[in-house]
Amino acid sequence: MSERRNHNGDEESRRGFWATLPRGTITRVFVLLALLAAVVVLQRKASAIAGCMNQTFMLPQPRGAGTAADGGDVSARGPIRVRVQVPEAATR
């Protein structure tokens, strides 16, 4: 009987650190480390990403539109006319 207890105790001590961890713990640790690495990389490249996004979303200047400082004729096209239509209120 005492042999059996020693034998089981030896097996448990041989399992090691990795075998004693609950399943999924190692996976969660690696996923969290990968997310941390991604955050650090994005943080370091934030200025380059912001510059690229700024250039991407910058609207081009309309052609022929000049300012008085450029020496262009601002009123060459004439005034802009806008007609606003307000929908009628629903009858009650």
N, C-alpha and C positions, 0 to 999 in steps of 0.2 A: 504494500500500500504506500509506504513512504517513497518507494521508487517511482511510483506513478506521479506523485506530487512533485518530486524533483524534476521528472521528465517534462511535465506541463510547465513548470516554472522556467525551465531552460528554453522551451519553445517561445514562451512569452517574452523572455529577455532577448531572444534572437530576432524578434520581429523588427526591431529597429524603429527609428524615428518616423520614417515615411509611412510605415504600415500602421502606426498608432494614430495618425491624423485621420479625422473623419473624411469621407469621400466628398469631393467637390471643393475642399479647402484649397488644395494646391491650384486648381483651375481658377478659383476666385482670386487668389493671390496673383497669379500671372496676368489675369485680365486687368486687375487694378493697377499693376505695375505698367502694363502696356498703355492704359489710359493716362497714367501719370506722365509717362514718357511723351505721349502725344501732346499733352497740355504744355509741357516744357518746350517742346519743339515749336509749337504754334506761338507760344509767348515770345520766343526768341526771334521768330520771323514775322512778328506782328507788324512792324513798320514796313517791311517789304510787301506784305499782303495788303496793307492799307493803301500804299502807293499804287499798287496794281489796280485795286478796286476803284481808286480815285480816277485813274486814267480811263478805266473801262466805262464808268458811269458819267463821265464828263460829257455834257451836251456840246455839240459843235456849234460855233457861232454861225448865225444865218448869213448867207451870201448877200453882198450888196448892202448890208446894214453897217453903216459907219457911224462914228460919233463925231461930234464937233471937234474933239481933240485930234482925231485922225485926219481932219480936213475934208472928210466926206460930207455929203449933203444928207442930213438926217431926215429932212422932209421930202426927199426925192420921191418916195412912194405915196406921199400924202397921208392924211390922217387914217387911223384904223377905225372902222365903224363896226360896232357890235350891236346885235339885236337880241335882247333877253326876253324870253317868253316864259311867263309864269303860268303854270297849269291852273285852270279854273278850279275853284273849290267844288267838291262834290255836292250835289243837291241833297238837302236833308229831308 
